């Protein structure tokens, strides 16, 4: 893929986006087509049900701000993504009345979490915040904790709190999902349960070595984050592959509105084995279960 990127003078993210479109049967995309009256060209246009859809593709590998600076201090998880939104907004400035989406790709910058709904939607709509009602006199929590989007979102004007960047229909994370690695974790965890013990780090290391192509399997997929303020929403019958997912406004909340069948099955099997938990939580729970069997 790196050689193809060099030979064709395109970023890896662009080649992968073209590959995804081909795999999903979405047709060939026009690269940097002209648009009447537009000062800048957008990366791609495809026709869907006879209507044009526009996509600006950006990756983080060339963003040196994520790799430089002091190693200590605070970290703003929204900053890198908001920077891409700002740049895409400039590209889409002359595309009013069109369906425009920003595609993000990241495999080299650990500080850009495009697969995290809280981070991406927080970059769009405002810092993810929590409100805890407190009964001061009783000195206890008076109701359930509620989350909301605070300040800083690029789809909301910072002063008037009114929608902005409404030309952006959606943010789309493009990634190569390590399905093989996740299948391997499921297999190892089941073997641990069968033997009623936890494997050592040496055993885990040996078992984690790929022994067949299936264990190295990467699946190209997308995560769509809808812009609730978009003038023209991204059609819901697109980017709906077996490992894709979509987040958007439902019943007054931003929630997962679609999950592909194969991703849903993978997640179900992981949850049955508590693989959706953090390492420490899973270790403590597994230790407790093993002790009960002894």
N, C-alpha and C positions, 0 to 999 in steps of 0.2 A: 504493500500500500504506500510506503514511503517513496519507493521508486516511481510508482505511478503518479504520485503527487508531484514529484520533481519533473517528470517527463511532460506532464500536461500543464504545469504551471498553476496548479490548484492546490488549496489546502486539503489536508486529509479529511477534515470535516465536510468539505464540499463533495469529495468523492464518496464518502460514506452516506451522505444524504442522497446522492444520486443512486447509490446501491440500494438504500432502503426503499426509495420510490419504485425501483425496478422489482424488488422482491415482493412488494405489496401490490404490484400490478397497477400502479398509479400513473404509468406512462412516462414518457421522456419529458424532462423539464427543460425549458428554454433558459440558457445561462446568460445572465445580464442582458435581457432584452430591453429595447427602447420603450419608453412610455411617454406619450405626448405631454409636453410641458414640464417634465421632470428634470431637475438639475442633476440628480444622481441616479445611477442605475442600481437596482436591487438585484441580488444574486440570482434568484430563480423565480420562474413563473410556470405554473402548471394549470391545465384546464381540468376542472372538475364539474361534471354535469353541465358543461358548456360555459362555465363561469371561471374567470381567472383567479388564481390564488397566488399571492406573492410571499416569498420567503427570503429573509436575510439570514445568512449562516455565519455564526461567529464562534471562534474557539478561544481558549484561554492560554494555550501553549506559548503564544507570542506576547502575553501580558506580563512584562517583566516586573511590574509593581507587586505581583504575587510572589516573586522569588527574591526580591531585594529588600533592603532595610534591616532594622534590628530584629534579632530573633525573639526578643522578649516583648512584653507589653500586651495591651489588649488586642483583640481581633474582632473585626466587623465582618461577619459572614455575609452580609448583604452587599457590601461595597462593590465587589468585583462584578456581580450580576447587574447591579444598578448602573455601573459604567457601560455595560453592553446595551442596556435599555436606552441609555442616553444617546449612544452612537446610532442605534437602529432608528430611533425617533428622528434623527437628522436625515437618514436615508428615506424614511417614509413621509417626509414633510409634504411632498408634492403628490402623494397617492391617496388623497382624500376620496372617500367613496369606494375604495378598494379593500379587499380582505387581505391584510398583511400580518404575517407572523414572524417572530424572531426564533431562530433555531440555535440552540447552544450545544456545544460539544466540548467535553473536557476529559482528558485522560492523563494529563501531566501536572496539573495544579491541584494539590490536595486542599487548597483553601477555597475552591469554588465548588460548592455542593449542589450541583444542578439536579441531582436525584433526590433531594430533600424537599418535600412539598412545603414545609414550614419556612425554609430559607427562601425558596424561589417566590412563593406567594407573599412572603414578608417583604421581599425586595420590590414586588409589584404594588402591594396594597398598604404596607406599613409594618414597622417592627412588630413581630409577634409578641404580644403582651398578655398578662394575666391579671384578672381582677378578683380579689378575695374579699367578700363582705364580712365585716367584723362587728360583733356586738360588743361595744366598748365596755358597757357596764357589766356584762356577763363574762367578759374577757374570753370569748370563744368565737369561732367562725359561725356566721349567721346564715350561711347558704352555700351552695355549690360554687366552686371556682370556675370562672368563665374566662375564655381566652378571646382576644380581640386584636385587631390590627391598629397599631399606634401611628406614630409619625414616620415620615421618611419614604413612604411608598411612591414609586415613580408614576403610578397610574392615578394619583390624587394630588391636586395642587397643594403645596405646603402651607399656603396662607388662606385661601378661600375654601379649602377642603372639598372642592368640586372635582369631578372627573377630568383627567387630562390624558394625553397619549391614547385617545380613543381609537386611533387608526390601527393600533396594535391589537389584533384579534386574539392572539394567544402567544404564550411562550412555549417552546417545544424543546425538551431535553432529548438529545440524541446520544445513545450510548450502546456499547457492546456489553451486554449483560453476561456475566460469567456463570451461565447455567450449569456447565460441567462441574465447576468448583462447588456450587450449592448442592448438586446431586451427590457429590463425593462426601460432603458433610453429613448429608442425610444417611448415606450408607454407613459411615463410620459410627454415627450416633446409634444407629440400630444395632450394630455389632457390639457396642458398649453395653447396651441394655440386655442383649442376649447373654453376654458373659457376666453381667451384674458387677461390673467394675469400670473404672475410668482408665483409659489408655494413658500411658506416659507420653511425654513430649517426643521422645525418640520414636515411639510407635506411631504417633500422629504424623510426624515428619515423613516416615517411610510410607505410610498409607496415603499421604497426600500427594506423593509423586504420581504424575499421570501415567497410567499403564495402557490407556487406549485413547483414540481420538475423541471419544465421547466425553472424557473427563476434561478435555481442553476446550470444549464447545463454548463458543461465544455467540450470542444471538443479538443481532442488531435490532434495537427497539426504540420506541419513543415514549416520553411522558409529556402529555399535553396539560398545560396550566392555562385555563381560559381566563381572559380578561373580562370581568363582569361588567365593565363599562364600555366595552367595544361597540362601535357603531354597527359593525358587521361581524357577527360571530363566525368562528371557524366551523364549518359543517361538522356535525357529529358522526357522519358516516365515513370519515377519513381518519387515518392514524388509529386504526382499531384492529391491529394485528393480534395474534395469540399471546404475545408477551407485552403488549402495549398497555398503558393506563392513562386515564384522563381525570383531571381535577377541575372542579368548577362550582359555581353557585347552585346549591340545591337546598330548598326549604330555608332560605335565609342564611345558610352557612356554606363555606367553601369546603367541599368534601370530595371523596373519590367517587366519580360518577360512572366510571367504566374500568373494568379490569379484564384483560384477555383470558381466555379459558385456560391456556397452558400456564400462565403466570399464577392464576388463582389456584390451580392444582398444586403447583410447586410450593406456594405459600401455605396451603392447607397441610401438606406433608411436613413442612418445617414447623408449623405451629403445634402439630401433634407431638413433636419431639422437643418443644420449647426452644427451637433454634431462633425464634424471633426475639428471645430475651437477650439481655447483655451477657457477656462472658461470666461475670461474677454472679449475677442472678441465677444463671443456668447451672453454674458449678455448685452453688449452695443448695439449690433444689435437687440436683442429681445426687449429691452427697447424702442428703436427707432420705431420699428414696432408697438408696443402696443400703443405708444403715437399717432401715426398716425391714429389709429382706434378710439381713444377717441374723 
